[in-house]
Structure formats: structure tokens, C-alpha cells
């Protein structure tokens, strides 16, 4: 979905994506991680790794597409699954 994050999601102060747009950065993005409406922004520790395992492969593809578009070199994100 394209648009202002406050209009599309919810009002929040200090969002870096809105700041980026305000200083002239052409594209800025907001990534919302899942929580199913139960914990808001305070996921239990047991949910953090599954969320990361789901999110970071998608973010890696996104970053590679942006790098290809903008001519920036990127590296693959390696998710560490053990402490």
C-alpha cells in the first residue's frame, strides 16, 4: 500500500519514514511486523525468533531490489538462529 504511514496505519510521532520524506528522500518505507493484535509492540521472547525468520528473508529480497534499482551494492543478511 502506498501513502502516508499515519493515514494508512496509525498516527505515531517520530517516525523515521516520514522524516525521510520531509528532507526530500524520494522513497521511504514502513515495515509492520506481525503480532495478531495481542501484544502491540511488546512481543514475548518466544515470538521474536519466528518473526525474524519470517521477516528477514523478505527484507533481504526487498533490499536486493532497492540496490538493483539504485545501483547500490548490498550483502545478504544472515540470521543467527543460536545464541
C-alpha positions, 0 to 999 in steps of 0.5 A: 500500500502506498501513502502516508504511514499515519493515514494508512496505519496509525498516527505515531510521532517520530517516525523515521519514514516520514522524516525521510520524506520531509528532507526530500528522500524520494522513497521511504518505507514502513515495515509492520511486523506481525503480532495478531493484535495481542501484544502491540509492540511488546512481543514475548521472547518466544515470538521474536525468533519466528518473526525474524525468520519470517521477516528477514528473508523478505527484507533481504529480497526487498533490499536486493531490489532497492540496490538493483534499482539504485545501483547500490551494492548490498550483502545478504543478511544472515540470521543467527538462529543460536545464541 
